[in-house]
Amino acid sequence: MTEEAEVATIHNSAGADYAFLEGGRAFSSGVIALPGFEIVRARFARLLPIAEGFEAIAAHLRERHRPLTALCAAELRSTAPVGPADFGAFNAGWVEVLARWGLFRNDLNPVARSNVCPVHDAPAQPGFHAFSYTVPTSTAHAGFLTTSDHAADAPGPRSFVIAGYADWEPGTPFPEGIVAYRDTSPAGLARKAACVLDGLQRNAAALGGNWDAVTAIQVYTAHEIGALVAGQFVPRGLARLGIDWHVCRPPLDGLEFEIDVRCVRRELVID
């Protein structure tokens, strides 16, 4: 990626504690901690409806002396895939909250996101599964969080989260631009997985994230992925992590395959 392109697509967040790769109005393509900060992921012990989840996130950030603008990524669960109009309506409400939090500015959304629909035990309404936020590295090591013994000044990978990437290339017609559209054969799924993984790797590289430092990969599809492991995941160094398969569908009708990845060394489960 050239320096000129980087200036056009990489922006600092409102709190200047993370940078983000420009995506669409609903979410960014990924986030990476700026020097002096790291990203922490928190998963809710139970799914929280969107409004309740935002309240819980705000309370969690207050307890850790972090501003609302420290929120950098979200993992959502929705009821079922919808068409573009309904998806757009949901996104409008989502952006409205982020704007109130001081995150959505200059028509740019810094918050990375995945939003998928469980095949089993689907929620009655959209909700939060998990979220990520920034903390100063010194704060993490001062006892606010359970940490490893990795010293604050030691060399190490910058933490990052790459947003959910689905089997539809941005900028192409929908649904005609879906890779292997309506083809869920082994060959079709392999094409979809390759497209998604290629996109994730591009976005990680654009942000300056170290792909070899990825700590977790989450795959969202209703289809069996075992046959894809050797051909798609092993060559990219991902099988060593253990692949976290969520039996979920992407949020838009017609999509079949979505993945997100992260490099996060501190993760919590909260009530």
N, C-alpha and C positions, 0 to 999 in steps of 0.2 A: 504494500500500500504506500503510495507516495505521500510526502509531507503535505502537499496541497490537498489531497483527498482527505487526509486525516483531519486537517483544520475544518473541513466542510462537514465532517460527520461525527467527530468526537467533541463532546462538550463537558464542562464541569457542572456538577449539580449545584443547586442553590446554596447548599451548605459548604461547598468546595471541599467535601471529604471523599467524594468519589466522582469518577468520570463515567460518561455513558455514551454508548454508540447509538446514534440517532436511528429510530425505527419509525413507527407510525404514531398516530395521535393517541392510540390506546396504551401503548407501552413502548419502551426502548428495546433495542436488540440485545443489550447486555450492559453490565456495569462492572467497574473495576475500582478497587480502593486506591485512593491517592496516598502518597508517602505519609507515614505517620498514622494511618488508619488501617483497620482491617474489617472484614465483613463477618458478621455472626448470623447464623440461620437459627430460627426458632420455629418449631412445629407445635401446633396446638394438639393437646391430647384428644380433643374432639373437634369436629368441624364446627366453626362458628359462622352464623349468617353474616353477610357482608357488614351491615351496620354495627353489629355486636363485635365483629372482628376488628373493625377500625378502632372502636373504643378500647378493646383489649390491647391492641398495638400501642395506642397512645399512652395507656397506663404503663405498659412495659417500658416504653421509652422514657417516660418520666421517672420511673424507679431507677433507671440507669443513667439519669441526668443527660439524656440525649434529646435533641430537638426532633420535631416531627419530620423535618427534612432529612433525617438520618435514614428513613425508610428508603430502601433501594431495590427491593424485589418482592414479589408476591406470588404465591402458588394457590390458585383457586380451584374449586370444584363446582361444577354447574349441573343442572338437572338433566339436560339432553342437548344434543347438537341442534342448532337453529340455523335459519337462513341469514343472509347478510343484513337485512333490515333489522331483525330482532337483535342480532349481535351488535349492530351499531347503536341501538337504543341502550343496551346494557353498558357499552363503552362510554356513552355520553354521561351516564350517571357516575361511572367510575372516575372519569376525568374531572367531573365537578368536585368530587371529594378531594382529589389530589390538588386541585387548584386552591381549595380552601386551606389545605395544609401547607401551601407555599411551594409545592413541588412542580406543578405544571405552570411553566412560565415561558413567555415568548413563543407560544404555540408549540412547545417542546415538552415531551413527557420523558423524564429520566428513569422511571421505575420499570425494571424488567418484569416480565410476567409469564406464567403459564396458566392456562385456564382450560381444564379438561373435564370430561363428563364420565363418571364411573359407570361401567356396565352393570355392576352389582351394587346394591345398597346405595343407589343414587340419592342425593339429598333432595328435600322438598323445595329448597331454594338455594341459590348460589351462596357459597361461603368460602372462608379462608381455611386452607389446609396448613399453610406455613408462610413465613415472611422472613426477609433478611434486612439487616440494617448495619450501619457502620458504627464503630467505636474507635476512639483513639487507642493505638497500640499500648500506650502507657497505662491507660485506664484498665484495659483487659488484664494487664499484669499486676494491677494494684489490688486485685481481689474482688472486683465486681462480677467476674465470671470465673468459672473453673477453666483453667488454661493448661496447656502443656508447658514444658520447661524451655520452650523456644524463646530465646532472649529477644527483647524488643529491638535490639540493634543488630541482631544476627541476620546474615543474608538469607533470603528465602523468597518464595514466589509471592507475588501480590495476589490477594484474594479477589475472585471475580465470580460473577453469575451470568451465564448466557441464557437469554430468554428462550422459552419454548419455540422450537422451529418445526414447522409442519411441512407436509409434502405438497406445498404450493409455493412456487417461487414468487416473491414479491414483484409487483409490476407486471405480472402476466394476467390475462383475463381469468375471471372466476366464473364457473368451475373448470372451463376448458384448460386452464393452465395448471391444473393439478397433475402432478407427475403420475404416470400410469393410471390415469383417471378410470375409475371403476374396475381396475384390474387388481384383485387381491390374490392372484395366483402366486406361487413362490417367486416367480420371476418378477412379477409386478411389485411385490413387497420388497424384494431386493433393490429394485430401482428406487422405490420410495425411501428406503433406509439410506441408500447411498446419497441421494439428494439432500436428505435432512442432515446427515453427518457432515457432508461437504459444507453445508451452510453454517453449521455450528463451528466448524474449524475456521472458516473464513471470518466469522464474527469474533471468535476468540483472538485470532491473529490481528484483526483490525484494532482491537482494544489493547493489544500488547500483553494479553494473557498467555501464560505458558501452558500449552495443551498437555504436556507431559506431567503437569502438576495437578490435573483435574482429580478431585477427590470423590466425586459422585456423578453418576449418570442415571437419569430417570427416563424410561421409555414409556410412552403412552399409546397403546393400541389395543384393540379388541382381538387382534390376530396373534397366533403363536409366533414367537420370535426365535425359538431354538435353532431353526435352520439358518438364521441370519448371523448367528454369533461368529462362526468361523470365517465367513466371507466378508462381513461388514465391520464387526466390532473388534475382532482380534487384530487385524492389520493396523488399526488406529490406536492400539494400546489400551483399549477400554475393558477388555475381559478381565484383566487383573483386578479391577475394582469390585467385581460383582455387579451385574447389571440389575438395577432396580426396576422391575417391570410392573407398571400400574395398568390394570385391565380397564382402560379408559378410552374414550373416543375424543379426538380433538373437538373444539366447540362449534365448528362450522360443518353443516351437512356436506358430505362429499369427501371430506378429509379422513384419512385412515391412520396416519402415522405422525407422531410428534415426539420430540426428545428435548430435554434441557440438560445442561451440565453445569457444574460449579467446582470451584476451588475454594473451599471454606474449611478452616481448621477447627472452628469452634461451633458446635451445634447444641441446641437446647431443646427439651420438650417441656412445654409449659401448660398449666391447667387453664 
